[in-house]
Amino acid sequence: MTTSVTHVWRLLKWGRTLARHGALTGIENDPRTPRQARRLARIARFGAGVRGTPDYAAAMQDIGPAAIKLGQTLSTRPDLIGVAAADNLSLLQDNLPPAPFAKIKAEIERSFEAPLEQLFSSFDPKPVGAASIAQVHRAVTTEGRDVAVKVLRPGIEEEFARAIDTYEWTAAQVESFGDEAARLRPRLVVAQFKQWTARELDLQREGASASELKENMVAEPNYYVPEIDWRRTARRVLTLEWLEGTKLNDRDALVAEGQDCKALAATIVRSFLRQAIVDGFFHADLHHGNLFALPDGRIAAIDFGIMGRIDRQARVWLAEILYGLITGDYRRVAEIHFEAQYVPVHHSVDEFATALRAAGEPIRGLPVKEISVGRMLESLFSITRDFDMPTQPHLLLLQKSIVMNEGIASKLDPDINMWETSEPFLREWMRSELGPEAYYADRIIETVRAVKRIPDLINRLDQYYPPAGGAPPPPPLPEIAIIETDRWWGYGVAAVLGAAVAAFALFLLG
């Protein structure tokens, strides 16, 4: 079991890197930062050359793969880290030097217990991309199919395990400070992050996610998911169809090819709504590098390591919330928040509806290019604080995906109005899902299911109650010892003295 001193030592090492990039300045200056965390930040930056403008993305890049993934997650949480930090982290590039080909070759051969030459007739040793968790090579199978082969970096699981262990410990300490830190629920945020990375570190599960998404998206012919080569896929290796296309962030190239950028933007919005609202299973990592325009005008997606899933009740609430914001029915939006238990019951529905109107009215009917995202987020975060709304970790991926999809669509079509583009789809789905036929069909299904559960209910009544708010059960939180307040300073001093002794010893040995 990792000791508290080890966790503090890791935090100080990471803190030194953050300090060199000026990234601790915001933590120290934020009045909401707990006193103990501010002390640790001061220790970490002691003697470090501090930049004037914080560069959180560069700091995470220097710390390592797990920090890169954490930074990408935090970029969706401006309520937690601030709008400026979130904007900077959104620029984080998940690019690292590739692992040596000899190690990649060994991983593939170990996974399939066969020489590389028996699996592929040709294999490019130079990767087409190398990210924090895996790298991708182009190859040709022995059957003559062009494929992309994704291989985990050697030792990546152990590196993530060590980092997440410290993230969990840190989140527990921060949450114990109470007040705003407790409302933001950092322990659940880290638990959710741990689940996401566990999926990314199992490439066979990624292949299964791609296969499921491909089946679901049959109804969207303009959205394509590549085929998986299951014979050459294992936990550490994923082989899928090679696609030739143009990245969606290269708008000039798309125009030169004759692509209809407005149609591509509409496809992005509609395909996301189908995934999130209709199926409840959506691609949650749709940055520009994972989306291509194919020569025939379809959009192709890759990289299915991060997928989101929400149950039907939460999807109904989400659709009603979006539709209510589109149509200006703020009262109904407020009621849904109370029904879903997103807002504590001691608050007023009418007051919450008025707060939503104050945030929503200034942006209704405007194209994305005329909306001040910073102003909108500031209004929304003010609402969550004023109405004591706890963070909903099960919706983090959805929030992240909405922001990403809006950004991609607006780059393709600067005049797109996300609300107007979404409204026909949401209206039709709500008519079919919330109309009288669907209502009575749901009641019949619920009655039959309830009757079937009566024997089990009698035997296990205490296990029957479902989780509140339409959310899936939260991830389990590990047991973590909380450092007493008066011992924080001692841990920091001990870590600094230990570093000084170690440096002096190395100097003498050298």
N, C-alpha and C positions, 0 to 999 in steps of 0.2 A: 504493500500500500504506500502510495506517495505521501511524503510528509508535508506539513504546512511550510516548513523552511524551503523545501524543494520548489514548491509552487511560488513562493515569494521570490526565490532566486530566479526562476524563469520569468516572472513578471518584470523583475528589474532588468534582466537582459533584453527583453522585448521593449521595455520602457526606454532603455538607452537608444535603441534604434528609432523608436517613436520620437524621442527628444531631438535626435540629430536632424529629423525632418520637421521639427517644430510642431509635432502632432500632440504634444502634451500641454500646449498653451491653452487650448480650449478647455481641457479637463480642469486645469488649475483655476481658470478664470470664471468657470461656470458656478454661480452661487448654489446651484442644486447639487453639486458634487459633494459627496460625504467627506467629512473632515479627514478620515483615515485614508481615503483614496487620494486626496489632495497631498497629504504628507508623502505617500509612496511615490507620487508623480514628481515631487520636488527632489526626493532622493535619487530617483532614476535619472533625472536630467542634470544632476550635480556634476559640473565640470564638462558637460557635453557642449559642443558647438551647436547652438540652436539657430535654425533658420527663421527668417522673419515671417514668411507666409507658410502656414502648415500644409504639408503634402502627405495626407494620410495614405493615399494610394501607393506612393513610392515607399513609404515605411512598411506597409503590409507586404509589398513585393520583396523587400529586403529580408523580412523576418522569415518567410518561407511559405510552402504550399498551403498548410492549414490556415495561416493568417490571410492568404489571398482569398480562400473560400469564405472565411469569416468576414472579411472586408466586403465581399460581394453581397453577403447576407445583410450586413449592417447598412449597406447603401440603400436598402429599402426601409430603413428605420430612422428617418429624420426626427421622429418624436423622441427617440432614444439618444441620438448623437448630435442632433442639430442639422439644419438644412444645409449649411455650408459644408460640413464634413460629409454628409450623404451625397451631395453633388460631386465632391472630389472623389469619393470612393466609387461612384458610378463610372468613372473613367478608368478604373482598375483593369489592366490587361492581364489576362490569365495566360501569360507566355513565359516559359522558362527554357533554359538550354536543354536540349534533348539528352536522354540517357544513352550511353554507348550502345551501338547496335548489337554487339556481342551479348550484352545482358538481355536485350529485347528478344533476340533470337532464342536464348536459353529459356526465357519465360514462355515463349510460344511452344517450344519443343517439350518443355516440362508439362504444360497444360494438356497437350494432346498425346504425349508419349510417342511421338513420331518425329522424324527429321523434317525440317522446314521444307525440304525439296519434295516430300511426299504430299504436302498440303498445297503448295503454291508452285506454279511453273516459273514465276518471276516475283521478286520481292524487292522493292526499292529500299535500300538501307537508310536513305535520307528521309526523315519524316516530313510530311506536309504540314504538320502542326505539333507543337509540344506544349502541353498545359501543365497545371500543377499536379494533377492526378494521373494523367495518361498522355500518351503520344500516339499519333496516327500515321500509318504508312500506307502507301499505295501498292497494290499487288494484283496478280492475275492468278486465279485458281487453276488447278490442273484440268478443270473442265473448260477453261478459257473465259471465265467471267471476270470483268474488272471489279475489284472490291477495295474497300477501305478497311484496314485492320487496326483496331484500337487496342493498345496494350497498356496495362497498369505499370507505373514506374516501380522499379524494384524497391522494396522497403517502405512503400508509401503508407501501408496500413499501420505499421508501428509508429511512424512519425505523426500521423493523425491521432492515434490513440493517446500518445503523450500530450499532445497539445490540447485535445478535448478534455482530458483529465484535469488540466489546469483551468480551462475555461469553466468547467463545472464547479470547481472549487471557488474560483473568483466570483462567479455569479451568485453562489450561495452566500459568500461574505457580503457582497453588495446588497443583496435582497434583505439581509438581516438588519441593514441600517434603517429599514422602514420608509414610511412616507412615499415620496415620488418613486424611489428605487423599487419599493415593493409593488406599487401599482403597475409598473412597467414589466414586472415578472421576468427578470433576466434568466432565472433558472429554467423556465419553460422555453424561453427563446433558445437557450443553448441545447436543451433536450431535443427541440425540433431540429436544430442544426445538426445534431448528432445523428438523427434519423435520416436526414437528407444525405449526409456524407456516407452513411452506411450503404445507402442505395447506390451512390456513385462508385463505391469501391467494389461493387459486385456487378461486373459487366454482363453476366448472364441475366440478371434482373433488368438491366437496362435494355437488353434485347427483348425481353418479355414485355416491357413497357412500350417499346416501339411497335411490337406486334399488336398489342391491345389498341394503341392509338390508331394504327392503320385500319383496323376493323371498324373502329368508331367513326372514322372520317370518310367512310364510303359515301356519305351523304354530301360531302363537300368535294366535288371532282377537281376543283382548282387547288387543292391542298394535297401534297404528296408526301408519303412516308416511305423511305427505302426498305427493300426486302432484307431480312436477316438471313445470313448463311448459318443455320444452326449446327451444321456439321463442323464448322470451324469457330464455334463460339463456346466459351467456358467462363468460369468466374473471373479470370484475369485477362481474357482475350475476347474481343467482339469483332466479328466480321460481317460487314453489310455492303449492300450494293453501292458502287461508286456512282456519284452524280456529277454531271457537268452543268454548271450554272453560274450566275453572276450574283455576288452578294448584294443584299438589298440596301446596304449603305452606300453603294456606288451608283448614285442616281444618274450621273452623266453617262455611264456605260449602259445603264438600262434604257435611257432615252435613245442613245445611239443604236441600240439593238432593235428599237421600235416597240419596246415594252410599254404597256398602258399603266403608268404609275398610279393613276387614280383607281384603276381596277385592282391593282396589287394591294393598295392600301385598304380597300373595302374587303378584300379577301382576308387580310390579316385580322381585321376587326371581327368579321363574321365567323371565321374559323375559331377564333378564341372564344367567342360567345358560345358556339356550339360545344366546344370542349368543356368550358366551365359551367355553363347553365344546363345544357341538355344532358351531357354525359357525366359531369362531375369528375372528370379525369383530364387533366390539361398539362401541356408542356409548360414547365415553369422556368425555363432558362432560355427564352427566346431573344437573345441579343443578336445583333447584326451578323455575327460570325456563324450563327447556327441557322440562318435562313437564306435561301437562294431562289432566284427566279430562273426557272428552266426555260429553254428556248421556246417551248410551246405556250408560255404564259402562265404556267402553274407555279405555285410556291412550294418549295421542298424544305422540310425541316430535318435537322440532324441533332445528335447529342441529346439523348433521352435519359441522362443520369438523374436529373431533378424533375420529378413529376409531382403534380398536386392532385389531391382527391378530396372532395367534399360531398357529404351525404345529401339526399334529396331535399330534406327539410331546409338545410342551409342554402341549397340552390334556389328553392322557392323564395326564401327571404331575400337572397341576393338579387334575384330578378325583380322582386317588388321594390327593393330599395333603389335599384338603378332606374326602373321605370318611373318611380315616384319623383326622383331627382330630375328626370327628363321632363316630366309633365308638370313639375312644380307642386306635387301633392306632398308637401313636407309633413303634414299631420300623419299621413299613412306611414311615411318613412320613420317618423318618431315612434309610432305605435309598434312597428316591427322591431325596432331596437329594444323596446321594453319586452315584447313577446319573446325575443331571442335571449333575454337576460343579459344583453350587452351593456345596459344602463341600470344601475341600482334602483330599486323601486321607490326609494325615498325621494327621488327627483320627480319633477312635473313633466308630463308628456307635452303639455302646451309650451312650456318654457323650452324644452328640447327642440320642438318643432320650430320655434322662433329662431333659435340658435342655428339650426340647419338652414333656414331661409336666409339668414345673414351671410352664410358661407356660400350658398348655392346661387342666389339671384344674380350676383355680379358676374357670373361666368355662363349663365344659361344663354344659349343661342350664339355664342361666340366661337369662331374657329380656334383650333388649338394654338395657332401662332399669336393670338391676341389674349391668351389666358396667362396670367402671372402665376406660375406654379408655386413660387415661394409664398405669395400672398394667400393662395388657396390652402396650402399646407399649414401655414400659420393659423388660419381660421379653424381648420379641422383639429389641429393639436390643442388649440385653446378650448374647443368644445370637449375633447376627451378629458382634459384636466378639470374643467369646470364641473363636469358631470360624473367625475370619479369613474370613468370607464376603464376597466382593466384591459390590458393587452390581450388580444385573442390570437394566440400563437398558431392555431389551425388555419387562420386566414392570412398569415404572413406571405406564404407563397402566392396566394391569389392577389394580394396587394402589389407584390413585386411584379407579377405578370401583367397586371393592368397598366402599371407605369411603363413597363417595357413595350407592350403592344402599342400604347399611345405614342411613345417616342418613335417607334419604327414607322407607324402609319403616318405620323405628321411629317417625317422626313421625306416620305414618298409623295405625300400630298399635303403641302403646307396649309391648304384651305379646308382640309377635312374637319367636319364637326362630328366628334365622336358620339355625341348624344343623338344627333339626327341619324347617323349611320346605324346606330344600335337600336333605335326605337322600333322600326318595323319587325326586326327579329324578335325583340323582347315581347312586343305586343302579341305576335302570333303564338309564341311559346306560352305566354301566360293564358291566352285564350284556350289553348288545348290542355294546359295543365291545371288551370284554376277554374275552368268552366264547369257547368252543372254535371256534364257527363263524367268528367274526371273526378269531381267531388264525390258522386255516389259510387263510382268504381273504387275509389280509395276507401270509402267507408265499408264497402262489402269486403274488400281484401283485409282491412284492419279487423273486422269482426271475426272473419274466419281464422285469422292468425291468433286472435285473442282467445278464441275457444280452444284452439289446439294447445295453447300455453297454460291452460288452467291446471292440469296435473303438475306440471313443472313449477308453476307459480306457488302451489300449495307447499311443495317440498323446499323451494328455495326463494321464499318471498324477499329475503333481505338482499338477494342478488338481482332482483327484477328491475329496479329503477334505472332508467336510461340516463346518460349524461345530459346535463342541461344545455340549452342553447343550440341544439342541432350540431354540436361539435363532436368530433371523434374523441374517445377517451384520451386524456393527456398522456404523454410519454412518462414512464416512471422516472422519478427523481432520485438520484443516489443519496445515501446517507453521508453527510459531510459535516465534520466538526467545525463549528463557528469559532473564530478567534475572538477572544474578549477584547473589548474596545481598548483597554489600557495596555494590551500586549502588542498592538499593531506597530507602535513606534519601535518597540524592542526588536521585532522581526526585521524591520527595515534597517535598523542600525547594525544588527548582527549580519545581515546579508552584505552590507557595504564593507564592514570590517573583514568579513570572509574574503570578499573580492580583493581587498587590499593585501591581505596576507598571501593569497594565492599568487597575485601579481609579483609581490616581493620575492616569493620562493622561486618563481620562474626566472626572475631576473638573476638571482644568485646561481641557479643551475645553469643559466645560459653563459 
